Amino acid sequence: MTKSKIFLYSCLFFILGIFIGSVFQIDAYYYGVILLVSIVFFSLGLKNKVFLVFGLFGLILVLGIWRYQVSLPLTRADKIYFYNGQKVEFQGLVFQEPDVRQSSVKLKIKVDSVLQNGGWEKLSGDVLVTTYLYPEYEYGDYLNVQCELQKPENINGFDYDNYLSRYGIYSICYYPKLELLGQNRGNFFLAEIYDFKSFFVKRLNKILSEPQSSFLAGLLIGAKKSIPADLQTAFSKTGTTHIVAVSGFNITIIVAFIAMILSTLAVPRKKSFWLVNAGLILFVVITGFQASILRAAIMGFLVLLGSFLGRLSRVTNALVLAAALMLVINPKLLVFDLGFQLSFLATLGLIYLQPLLSSLSKVENINNKFLKTVLGDYLMTTLAAIIMTTPIILYNFGKVSLVAPLANILVLPFIPLAMLLGFIAGLGGLISVALGSVMAWPVWLVLTYVIWILEKLSNLNWAYFEFSKINFWLMASLYLALVVFIRVVKPIKPQKNN
């Protein structure tokens, strides 16, 4: 076994260990047996390298299980979730940008003290607070909160507790009594970014009408909460939700499309590589270095790197390493974060499935460059991402969109253009509302076209089907079939013109 494969399998065994720790309750006895067998194999490896490798894999598997175990919360009196089920008064900092919904706001508060026995006692932990739209609170506000703390629970089949645990949140409270004690106590740099985002969105609302302004805000900075419900429904029915969902799923697709457009425009590969990378960095900065967006940007960078090197399959080790490092930081992502799963699978689809689909479709034999780009790049990239993510979507939601391939091929080529024109119009709006309103006409046309297409397709009776969610084993079987397909089917070499 080569060093490259040993490295790859080591990362995979670490990920497998985290999966086992996440899904199964591991008794300390079995934990010890695995560890003991691994040590024995590792010792025998002094004479036989095969034993050494398997011993190494076993130790790494145990390391993955251990990493998940130490991420679980410890119920102690110095943790805020110790007081779940009680009425408490605590103080803390709004440490992330408020999540504004249509009728409420969600605040993530980092607690530093709780009122006990007439005095303030130091403690730590995060609480998700749901409150009214007004009065408004901002990142960096220091609040006094009085409420009944609750433990997050499963809501209609949705594992809300596991969903929040990936953020380290184990306590929630609804509509508490809030008192503002101080302001501007957060990171100055992040505060400036959030202020800019808020001001930018307000200017977009002034230079563009709805729903185009909310749609553009979702595209540019991930501010999708204000998008009208009917438009979000159209996204869901046409399989295009990823357009405004800031995850590796849409970042990888958009990065791939921008790289293709630059290639079509005859921009040198090296220059396009650095241009798109600069755009990724700018996007991460503007959105405030959010962990999910940073992970998405890493996935997009790996796809871009593979395209730049011309050998996407060689990026597998880098992709698996990136996933393993993310799980070292937060092991709960693997099982409890659908965005992480979609990001990883979509990237794998672009690495392995897209080249295979392009070769099997024989689009390489098409002489027309435009048709070759549309069919070979846009359509096959979309299909690869859809195919790789469909089983896990069926497992989580039990929904399928039959018009998703058509919707994506009609819409996705215009998304980078909308982002570019929208960014230019937004800059004009920062200078002057009148100037921005004039500059917004081109992006309004593009967004109107996209919305019109999605609404027409979503209104088709056969566009969208919803049924019972598939079970884990069927999902696993579908992915096994995809692996076999990728391993067995060989790409067809393009025919040479005489």
Beta strands, then each sheet from edge to edge (+ up, - down):
strand 1: 87-94
strand 2: 99-100
strand 3: 105-116
strand 4: 119-122
strand 5: 126-131
strand 6: 142-148
strand 7: 169-174
strand 8: 177-182
strand 9: 399-401
strand 10: 464-466
sheet 1: 2+ 3- 1+ 6- 8+
sheet 2: 2+ 3- 4+
sheet 3: 2+ 3- 5+ 7+
sheet 4: 9+ 10-
end
